[in-house]
Amino acid sequence: MEYIFDHPWELGLILAIVLAFVLDFGRRCARYFKVEELPQRKEQMGTIRDGLVILVSLLLGFTLTMAVSRFVERRSLLVEEAVSIGTTYLRAATLPQPYRDHSRQLLREYVDTRLELDNVGVDASRYNDALHRAKHLQEDLWLDAATVAQDDRSAITAVYLNSLNETIDLHEKRVAAFENRIPQPVWFLIISVSLIAVFTRGSTLTTRFWLTLILLPITIALVVALIADLDTPSRGLIRLDQRALQRLKADVNVDTK
């Protein structure tokens, strides 16, 4: 199911506009309640403003750190999986025929499904279809390996089984990392506190100046959009570098030429 955080830069644009309106609304409310004319009210609003701005900064910094660490994890797992699939493909050459050619063909198809997983965007049907095909290929690969192991329990077969098992495990780790997103309640907390902070900032403005109306909203919106972009595995401007899997695809397809 798609939601607004799957569209990071559209989210940033909408948030910047909303925050600008809220800032100006805070200025209008302050003028209506004559905050500037009453020193006590002005001091109270200034104190609340400073505290909320610091809170927004801490929330954005904490969430950005969370998003970056998850992005790095996804990238590391992609490289690990490419290495594991490549190793399994090489060790599949030790299998007897016809399992050798069949397993290698399955691994070629498996590389394609892994590449597709990062290109499905937020389309749930395509994502589920890619997962289903990957699972089906894993079952076929394991069936071949298990059949060979019934008649050949040598160390060579055991090494291939270990590689295949690691490849299957990395599939689950990558899917878990792919689905490990920043919780929606955290997003709602950031946006809610940002709205309140911008409102209090507007309540301390004495005059309406266009630059003051856009600087803070744009800054917050840009950081939120960046965090959402890092948190969206296959959407936005920041994408996972898939060159490891693309090189692997080129290598395994050499045998078919």
N, C-alpha and C positions, 0 to 999 in steps of 0.2 A: 504494500500500500504506500503510495507516494504521499509526502507531506511537505510543507513549505521548506523545511530544512534540507530537503533533497535538491533544492534549487538555491545554492548559496548566494549568488550575486543578485538574483532577483530579490531574495530576502533582504540583502543589504540595501538595495535601492528603496524598497518599501519601508524598511526600518528607518532610513535616513529621513524620508519624507514625514513619517509619523512623528519621529522625535523632534523635527523642526516645528511641526504644528504644536506639539506638547510644550515645547520651550516657549513659543509665543503665547500659548494659552496661560502658562505660568506667569508670564509678564503681565498679561491682562488681569489675571486674578489678583496679583500683587497691587496693581494700580487700583482695582476696585476696592480692595480691603485696606488701601492706604498703608501698605507695609513700609514704604519709604518715609512716611511722615511720622511713624512711631518707632523710635530707636529700639525699644525692647523687641518688637516684632521683627525688625530688620536683623537684629543680632541673632535671634533664634533661628530665622530662616537661613542666615549665613552659616551658622554652626551645623544645621541639618544638611545643608548643601555640601559643605566640606566633607562631612562624614560619609554621605552617600556616594560622592565622587570617588573617595578612597575605596569604598566597598565595591563599586562597579569595577574599579581597576583591579582589585584583588580577584574578583570573580572571573574577569576576562583573562587575567594572567594564569589563574589556576586552570581554567578550561582550555586555554591555548596550549599549556604544557601537556594536558591530558590528550588533546587531539594530535599533537606532534608525536608523542610517544606511541600512540596507536598507529599513526601513519608509518613510523619507522618500523614498527613490528610487522605490519603488513608487507612492507618492502623486503624485510629480512626473510620472512617466510616464503615470499615468492621466489627469491634466489635459492633458498634451501630446497624448495620443491623442484625447481629446475635442475639443480644438481642431482637430487635423488632420482628423478625420472631418467636423467641421462645415464646415471650409474646403472639403474635397473635395465635400461635399454641395452647397454653394453654387455651386461651379465646375461641377458637373455640369449646371447649368441652361444652360450654353453649348453642350452637346452637341446634335446634331441628333436629331430624333425618328426611330425609337422608342427610341434609346439613352438619351435624357434621362430619360424616365419609368422605364425599366427599371433604369438605374443608380441612380437615386434610391431606388427600391423596395429594391434590393439593399443600399444603404447603411442604410436603416431597419432591415432585418433584421440587418445587421452590428452596429448599435448594441445590439440585443437580445442578440446573442451575447457582446458585450464585457461587458455587465452580468451576464450569467449566469456568466461565467468567474469572477467574484469571489463568486458565491453557491453554488458547487458544493461548498464545504467541502473535505473530503479524499476525496470519492467519485471514485475514479480513472476509472470508466466515464463518469460525467457530465462530468468534466474533459476526457477524450479526445474525447467526443462534441462538446463545445463547440469544441474546437480544430479538429476535422474540419469542422464546419459553417462556422467562420470561414475556414478555408483554401478551402473550396468557394466561398464568397461572394467571396473575393479573386480566385479564378481567373475567375469570371464577370464581375466588375468589370473585370479586366484585359483579358479577351476583348473586351468592349464598347469599351474605350478603344483597343485595338489595331486593331479593325475601323474605328473612326472615323479613326484616325491614317493608315490606308492611303489614304484619299481626301482627308483634310484635315490638312496638315502646318503649319498656321498656329501662331502664337505662343499663341493661346488654347488650342488643343488641347495644346500642350506644357506650359502652366501646369497644366492639369488632370492630365496624366500625372505631373507632378512631385508634385502634392498626393496623388494616389493612391499613388504609390511611397513617399512619406513615411509614409502611413497603414499600408501593409503593413510597412514597416520598424519602426514603433513597435509593431506587433503582436508581432513577434519579440522586441523589447526588453522588452515587458511580460511575455511568457511566460518569458523568461530571468530576469527579476527575480522573478517569481512562484515559480520553481523554485529560486532561489538561497537556500537555507536554510543555517542554521548546521550544519556537519558533525556527524554523530553522534559521531565520536571526541572532539570538543570537549565535547559534552554528557557523555559518559562520564568524561572527565577531570574536569570540574567536580563531578560527583556523587561520584566516587571520592575526590577530595581533600576534599570536604565531609564525607564519612563519616569519613575518617581524622582530620580536624581536630576534628570533634565528639567522636570517641572520645577523643582526647587531652585535650580540654576536660573530658570527664567524668572522666578519670583524675586530674584535679587537684581535684575536688570532695571535700570532707570529709564533707558531709552531704547527704541527699536532700531537696531543696526543690522543690516543683512548678514554681515560677516559673523556676528555673534550667533545668528540664528542657524548657521550651517556648520561652523567649525566643530563644535562638540557632537552634534548628531552624525556628521560624516565620519568623524573619528571612531565613534562607537560602532557605527554601521560597518565600517571597513574591517574592524577587528572581528566583529561577529561573522561577517561574510567569509573572512579568512579561516576562522575556526570551523565554520560549516563546510567549507571547501575541503579542508584537511580531513574532516570527519566523513565525507562522502566518498567512498572508495572508487566509484566509477563515474563520477559526475563533476562538473566544474572545471576550473583552469588547472588545478594541481592534480595530476594523475600519477598512478604508479608506473614506474619505469619497467616496461615489460620486455626490454631487450634480451634479458637472460632467457626467457621462454621463447622469444623469436629466434634467437641464435640456436637454441635447442631444436626448434622446429626445422630450421634449415639443415642442421646436422643430421637429424634422423631421416629426413626426406632424401638425403644424398643416396642412400641405399636403394631407393626405388627408381633411380634414374639409370 
